[in-house]
Amino acid sequence: MTKSRLLVDYEIVEMSGTKLAIFKNGGEDVYVVNKETAYILNLLKKGFGNAEIVSEMNSHYGLHPDLAGNLLGDLLIRLKDNDLFSE
């Protein structure tokens, strides 16, 4: 199982109904996130593995494992591209 590591801390804030994930990495990268993506970030922060995250997304939000995996994959690509995540 792949263990994930966020390389920086983050905070999720809501402004005018929009959730933002603000990564505290000096430059402070900001992403617009939905409730599912925010939940994935919290699971990553807790050190959950990829399969565990997909399972949690399925049980918590009822997302099909393929959809949960796609959401996780898209998020990990964005984080890796900005040096915010490591496997």
CNS distance restraints for C-alpha pairs under 8 A (distance, minus, plus):
assign (resid   1 and name CA) (resid  49 and name CA) 6.35 0.50 0.50
assign (resid   1 and name CA) (resid  50 and name CA) 7.18 0.50 0.50
assign (resid   1 and name CA) (resid  51 and name CA) 7.06 0.50 0.50
assign (resid   2 and name CA) (resid  49 and name CA) 5.42 0.50 0.50
assign (resid   2 and name CA) (resid  50 and name CA) 6.06 0.50 0.50
assign (resid   2 and name CA) (resid  51 and name CA) 7.92 0.50 0.50
assign (resid   2 and name CA) (resid  87 and name CA) 6.97 0.50 0.50
assign (resid   3 and name CA) (resid  47 and name CA) 6.70 0.50 0.50
assign (resid   3 and name CA) (resid  48 and name CA) 6.61 0.50 0.50
assign (resid   3 and name CA) (resid  49 and name CA) 4.54 0.50 0.50
assign (resid   3 and name CA) (resid  50 and name CA) 6.95 0.50 0.50
assign (resid   3 and name CA) (resid  87 and name CA) 6.29 0.50 0.50
assign (resid   4 and name CA) (resid  44 and name CA) 6.32 0.50 0.50
assign (resid   4 and name CA) (resid  47 and name CA) 6.08 0.50 0.50
assign (resid   4 and name CA) (resid  48 and name CA) 6.84 0.50 0.50
assign (resid   4 and name CA) (resid  49 and name CA) 5.92 0.50 0.50
assign (resid   4 and name CA) (resid  50 and name CA) 7.36 0.50 0.50
assign (resid   4 and name CA) (resid  85 and name CA) 7.39 0.50 0.50
assign (resid   4 and name CA) (resid  86 and name CA) 6.36 0.50 0.50
assign (resid   4 and name CA) (resid  87 and name CA) 5.08 0.50 0.50
assign (resid   5 and name CA) (resid  44 and name CA) 6.74 0.50 0.50
assign (resid   5 and name CA) (resid  45 and name CA) 7.19 0.50 0.50
assign (resid   5 and name CA) (resid  47 and name CA) 6.50 0.50 0.50
assign (resid   5 and name CA) (resid  85 and name CA) 5.74 0.50 0.50
assign (resid   5 and name CA) (resid  86 and name CA) 5.34 0.50 0.50
assign (resid   5 and name CA) (resid  87 and name CA) 6.21 0.50 0.50
assign (resid   6 and name CA) (resid  44 and name CA) 6.76 0.50 0.50
assign (resid   6 and name CA) (resid  45 and name CA) 6.32 0.50 0.50
assign (resid   6 and name CA) (resid  84 and name CA) 5.99 0.50 0.50
assign (resid   6 and name CA) (resid  85 and name CA) 4.54 0.50 0.50
assign (resid   6 and name CA) (resid  86 and name CA) 6.50 0.50 0.50
assign (resid   7 and name CA) (resid  83 and name CA) 7.53 0.50 0.50
assign (resid   7 and name CA) (resid  84 and name CA) 5.07 0.50 0.50
assign (resid   7 and name CA) (resid  85 and name CA) 5.20 0.50 0.50
assign (resid   7 and name CA) (resid  86 and name CA) 6.77 0.50 0.50
assign (resid   8 and name CA) (resid  23 and name CA) 6.57 0.50 0.50
assign (resid   8 and name CA) (resid  24 and name CA) 6.10 0.50 0.50
assign (resid   8 and name CA) (resid  25 and name CA) 5.90 0.50 0.50
assign (resid   8 and name CA) (resid  84 and name CA) 6.10 0.50 0.50
assign (resid   8 and name CA) (resid  85 and name CA) 7.84 0.50 0.50
assign (resid   9 and name CA) (resid  23 and name CA) 5.97 0.50 0.50
assign (resid   9 and name CA) (resid  24 and name CA) 5.54 0.50 0.50
assign (resid   9 and name CA) (resid  25 and name CA) 7.52 0.50 0.50
assign (resid  10 and name CA) (resid  21 and name CA) 6.48 0.50 0.50
assign (resid  10 and name CA) (resid  22 and name CA) 5.35 0.50 0.50
assign (resid  10 and name CA) (resid  23 and name CA) 4.18 0.50 0.50
assign (resid  10 and name CA) (resid  24 and name CA) 5.52 0.50 0.50
assign (resid  11 and name CA) (resid  21 and name CA) 5.70 0.50 0.50
assign (resid  11 and name CA) (resid  22 and name CA) 5.29 0.50 0.50
assign (resid  11 and name CA) (resid  23 and name CA) 6.60 0.50 0.50
assign (resid  11 and name CA) (resid  24 and name CA) 7.86 0.50 0.50
assign (resid  12 and name CA) (resid  19 and name CA) 6.62 0.50 0.50
assign (resid  12 and name CA) (resid  20 and name CA) 5.48 0.50 0.50
assign (resid  12 and name CA) (resid  21 and name CA) 4.44 0.50 0.50
assign (resid  12 and name CA) (resid  22 and name CA) 6.24 0.50 0.50
assign (resid  12 and name CA) (resid  38 and name CA) 7.35 0.50 0.50
assign (resid  13 and name CA) (resid  19 and name CA) 5.64 0.50 0.50
assign (resid  13 and name CA) (resid  20 and name CA) 5.29 0.50 0.50
assign (resid  13 and name CA) (resid  21 and name CA) 6.55 0.50 0.50
assign (resid  13 and name CA) (resid  22 and name CA) 7.68 0.50 0.50
assign (resid  14 and name CA) (resid  18 and name CA) 5.32 0.50 0.50
assign (resid  14 and name CA) (resid  19 and name CA) 4.32 0.50 0.50
assign (resid  14 and name CA) (resid  20 and name CA) 6.05 0.50 0.50
assign (resid  15 and name CA) (resid  19 and name CA) 6.44 0.50 0.50
assign (resid  15 and name CA) (resid  20 and name CA) 7.52 0.50 0.50
assign (resid  18 and name CA) (resid  32 and name CA) 7.08 0.50 0.50
assign (resid  18 and name CA) (resid  33 and name CA) 7.75 0.50 0.50
assign (resid  18 and name CA) (resid  34 and name CA) 7.98 0.50 0.50
assign (resid  19 and name CA) (resid  32 and name CA) 5.88 0.50 0.50
assign (resid  19 and name CA) (resid  33 and name CA) 5.51 0.50 0.50
assign (resid  19 and name CA) (resid  34 and name CA) 6.38 0.50 0.50
assign (resid  19 and name CA) (resid  35 and name CA) 7.84 0.50 0.50
assign (resid  20 and name CA) (resid  30 and name CA) 6.51 0.50 0.50
assign (resid  20 and name CA) (resid  31 and name CA) 5.59 0.50 0.50
assign (resid  20 and name CA) (resid  32 and name CA) 4.58 0.50 0.50
assign (resid  20 and name CA) (resid  33 and name CA) 5.68 0.50 0.50
assign (resid  21 and name CA) (resid  30 and name CA) 5.61 0.50 0.50
assign (resid  21 and name CA) (resid  31 and name CA) 5.22 0.50 0.50
assign (resid  21 and name CA) (resid  32 and name CA) 6.34 0.50 0.50
assign (resid  21 and name CA) (resid  33 and name CA) 6.48 0.50 0.50
assign (resid  21 and name CA) (resid  38 and name CA) 7.55 0.50 0.50
assign (resid  22 and name CA) (resid  28 and name CA) 6.13 0.50 0.50
assign (resid  22 and name CA) (resid  29 and name CA) 5.92 0.50 0.50
assign (resid  22 and name CA) (resid  30 and name CA) 4.54 0.50 0.50
assign (resid  22 and name CA) (resid  31 and name CA) 6.67 0.50 0.50
assign (resid  23 and name CA) (resid  28 and name CA) 5.08 0.50 0.50
assign (resid  23 and name CA) (resid  29 and name CA) 5.24 0.50 0.50
assign (resid  23 and name CA) (resid  30 and name CA) 6.26 0.50 0.50
assign (resid  24 and name CA) (resid  28 and name CA) 4.95 0.50 0.50
assign (resid  24 and name CA) (resid  29 and name CA) 7.32 0.50 0.50
assign (resid  25 and name CA) (resid  29 and name CA) 7.20 0.50 0.50
assign (resid  25 and name CA) (resid  84 and name CA) 7.91 0.50 0.50
assign (resid  33 and name CA) (resid  37 and name CA) 5.61 0.50 0.50
assign (resid  33 and name CA) (resid  38 and name CA) 6.13 0.50 0.50
assign (resid  34 and name CA) (resid  38 and name CA) 6.17 0.50 0.50
assign (resid  35 and name CA) (resid  39 and name CA) 6.14 0.50 0.50
assign (resid  36 and name CA) (resid  40 and name CA) 6.27 0.50 0.50
assign (resid  36 and name CA) (resid  57 and name CA) 7.71 0.50 0.50
assign (resid  36 and name CA) (resid  61 and name CA) 7.81 0.50 0.50
assign (resid  37 and name CA) (resid  41 and name CA) 6.23 0.50 0.50
assign (resid  37 and name CA) (resid  71 and name CA) 7.23 0.50 0.50
assign (resid  37 and name CA) (resid  72 and name CA) 7.76 0.50 0.50
assign (resid  37 and name CA) (resid  75 and name CA) 7.53 0.50 0.50
assign (resid  38 and name CA) (resid  42 and name CA) 6.35 0.50 0.50
assign (resid  39 and name CA) (resid  43 and name CA) 6.35 0.50 0.50
assign (resid  40 and name CA) (resid  44 and name CA) 6.15 0.50 0.50
assign (resid  40 and name CA) (resid  53 and name CA) 6.81 0.50 0.50
assign (resid  40 and name CA) (resid  57 and name CA) 7.79 0.50 0.50
assign (resid  40 and name CA) (resid  72 and name CA) 7.00 0.50 0.50
assign (resid  41 and name CA) (resid  45 and name CA) 6.10 0.50 0.50
assign (resid  42 and name CA) (resid  46 and name CA) 6.35 0.50 0.50
assign (resid  43 and name CA) (resid  47 and name CA) 6.45 0.50 0.50
assign (resid  43 and name CA) (resid  48 and name CA) 5.51 0.50 0.50
assign (resid  43 and name CA) (resid  53 and name CA) 6.62 0.50 0.50
assign (resid  44 and name CA) (resid  48 and name CA) 5.43 0.50 0.50
assign (resid  44 and name CA) (resid  49 and name CA) 7.47 0.50 0.50
assign (resid  44 and name CA) (resid  53 and name CA) 7.91 0.50 0.50
assign (resid  48 and name CA) (resid  52 and name CA) 5.98 0.50 0.50
assign (resid  48 and name CA) (resid  53 and name CA) 6.23 0.50 0.50
assign (resid  49 and name CA) (resid  53 and name CA) 6.20 0.50 0.50
assign (resid  50 and name CA) (resid  54 and name CA) 6.34 0.50 0.50
assign (resid  50 and name CA) (resid  72 and name CA) 7.76 0.50 0.50
assign (resid  51 and name CA) (resid  55 and name CA) 6.21 0.50 0.50
assign (resid  52 and name CA) (resid  56 and name CA) 6.09 0.50 0.50
assign (resid  53 and name CA) (resid  57 and name CA) 6.08 0.50 0.50
assign (resid  53 and name CA) (resid  72 and name CA) 7.96 0.50 0.50
assign (resid  54 and name CA) (resid  58 and name CA) 6.21 0.50 0.50
assign (resid  54 and name CA) (resid  65 and name CA) 5.90 0.50 0.50
assign (resid  54 and name CA) (resid  68 and name CA) 5.40 0.50 0.50
assign (resid  54 and name CA) (resid  69 and name CA) 5.84 0.50 0.50
assign (resid  54 and name CA) (resid  72 and name CA) 7.70 0.50 0.50
assign (resid  55 and name CA) (resid  59 and name CA) 6.28 0.50 0.50
assign (resid  55 and name CA) (resid  65 and name CA) 7.10 0.50 0.50
assign (resid  56 and name CA) (resid  60 and name CA) 5.75 0.50 0.50
assign (resid  57 and name CA) (resid  61 and name CA) 5.49 0.50 0.50
assign (resid  57 and name CA) (resid  62 and name CA) 6.70 0.50 0.50
assign (resid  57 and name CA) (resid  63 and name CA) 5.99 0.50 0.50
assign (resid  57 and name CA) (resid  65 and name CA) 7.78 0.50 0.50
assign (resid  57 and name CA) (resid  68 and name CA) 6.11 0.50 0.50
assign (resid  58 and name CA) (resid  62 and name CA) 4.48 0.50 0.50
assign (resid  58 and name CA) (resid  63 and name CA) 4.53 0.50 0.50
assign (resid  58 and name CA) (resid  64 and name CA) 5.98 0.50 0.50
assign (resid  58 and name CA) (resid  65 and name CA) 6.16 0.50 0.50
assign (resid  58 and name CA) (resid  68 and name CA) 7.03 0.50 0.50
assign (resid  59 and name CA) (resid  63 and name CA) 7.55 0.50 0.50
assign (resid  63 and name CA) (resid  67 and name CA) 6.30 0.50 0.50
assign (resid  63 and name CA) (resid  68 and name CA) 5.91 0.50 0.50
assign (resid  64 and name CA) (resid  68 and name CA) 6.23 0.50 0.50
assign (resid  65 and name CA) (resid  69 and name CA) 5.91 0.50 0.50
assign (resid  66 and name CA) (resid  70 and name CA) 6.15 0.50 0.50
assign (resid  67 and name CA) (resid  71 and name CA) 6.23 0.50 0.50
assign (resid  68 and name CA) (resid  72 and name CA) 6.17 0.50 0.50
assign (resid  69 and name CA) (resid  73 and name CA) 5.94 0.50 0.50
assign (resid  70 and name CA) (resid  74 and name CA) 6.05 0.50 0.50
assign (resid  71 and name CA) (resid  75 and name CA) 6.24 0.50 0.50
assign (resid  72 and name CA) (resid  76 and name CA) 6.12 0.50 0.50
assign (resid  73 and name CA) (resid  77 and name CA) 6.19 0.50 0.50
assign (resid  74 and name CA) (resid  78 and name CA) 6.43 0.50 0.50
assign (resid  75 and name CA) (resid  79 and name CA) 6.21 0.50 0.50
assign (resid  76 and name CA) (resid  80 and name CA) 5.91 0.50 0.50
assign (resid  76 and name CA) (resid  85 and name CA) 7.16 0.50 0.50
assign (resid  77 and name CA) (resid  81 and name CA) 5.99 0.50 0.50
assign (resid  78 and name CA) (resid  82 and name CA) 6.51 0.50 0.50
assign (resid  79 and name CA) (resid  83 and name CA) 6.24 0.50 0.50
assign (resid  79 and name CA) (resid  84 and name CA) 4.93 0.50 0.50
assign (resid  79 and name CA) (resid  85 and name CA) 5.38 0.50 0.50
assign (resid  80 and name CA) (resid  84 and name CA) 5.74 0.50 0.50
assign (resid  80 and name CA) (resid  85 and name CA) 5.03 0.50 0.50
assign (resid  80 and name CA) (resid  86 and name CA) 6.70 0.50 0.50
